[in-house]
Amino acid sequence: MKNESESTRVEQLQKMLQVAPKDAFLAYALGLEYQKLNKHAAACSFFDKALENDSQYLAAYYQKAISLYAHELVKEAIECLEIGLGAAKALGDTKAQAEMNNFKMNLLLELD
């Protein structure tokens, strides 16, 4: 039953995104849905679309990094977080900076 409901949400969001292809929130929401389904490559593509439409959508950097990490792409996840940190700093969003920096530091520890 859970997969049917998740599938329906994905379909609904895809239809909405077709109507509003520049809507960063819809692309981000689709990324989250694919992330829940452990379809991290698809999730990354929708997080990218969200960032394409709004480069200041800070949560998309964080969530994309999570999906990259799930694919064991640690260096790519760190690079994504670094870009997100730059955007967060430019916006003065210290909470997003702290969250992304914490995740980045944890990933760097894994590389050692």
N, C-alpha and C positions, 0 to 999 in steps of 0.2 A: 504494500500500500504506500509506503514511504517513497519508493522510486517513482510510482505513478504521479504522486503529488509533485515531486521534484521535477519530473519530466514536464508536467503541465506548467509549472512556473517558468521553466526554460523556454517552452514554446510561447508562452504569453509575453515574456520579456523580448524574445526574438521578434515577435510581431510588432511590439511597441517600438523596438529599435529600428525596424524597417520604416515605420512612419516618421520617426524622429532620429535619423542616423547620426546626428551631431550631439545627441544627448549623452553626456559623459556619465551621468548617474546610471542610465540604463545599461550602458556598456559595463560599468563597474559592477552593477548588480548581477549581470550575466556571468561575469568573471567569478563572483562569489558563488553562484550556483554551480558552475563547473568545478570550482575548487571543492565544494562539498561532495561532488561526485567523484573526486580524485582524478579529474580530467584536467591536469595541470597545464598541459600545452594549450588547450582551448582556453583555460582561465587566463593564461598569460596573454593570449591574443586579444581577449576582451579588455584586460587591464591596459594593454597597449593602445587599444582603440579609445578607451576613456582618456588616457594621457594625450593622445593625438588631438582629441577634442578640447581638452582642458589640462594643460601642463601643470596646473597648480592643484590638481586633484590628488592631494597628498596621500590619502589612504590607498590609492591605486599603486603607488610605489611600494608601500609596505606589503600589501597583499600579493603583488607580483613577486616580490622577493621571497615570500613564503612559498609560492608555487615553484619558483626556480629552485629553492632549497629542497623542496619535495622531490625534485628531479635530480638532486645531488649536484646542482650547478651552483656551487658555493661562491665561486669568483663572480659569476654573473649576478648572483643575488646581492653581493657586496657592491658591485658597480651600480645596480639599480638603486640600492639604498643611498649611495653617495650622491646620485642625481637627485633623489628625493630630499636628501638633507640640504642640498643647495636650494631647492625650491622652498623648503620649509624655512630656511634661514632668510631667504628673500621676502617671505611673507611674515616673518617674525613669529612663526608658530613654534614656540618653545616646547610645547607638549609633543607635537609630532617629531620635532628634532630629537627629543629625549628618547622616544620610543624607537625611532629608526636607528639612532646611535647605539642604543642598548642591543638591538638585534644585530647590528653590524659588528659590535665588539664580540658578541657571542660567536658569530660566524668566523671572525678572525682567530679566535681561540681554537676553533675547530681545525683551521688550516695549519696551526703550529704543530 
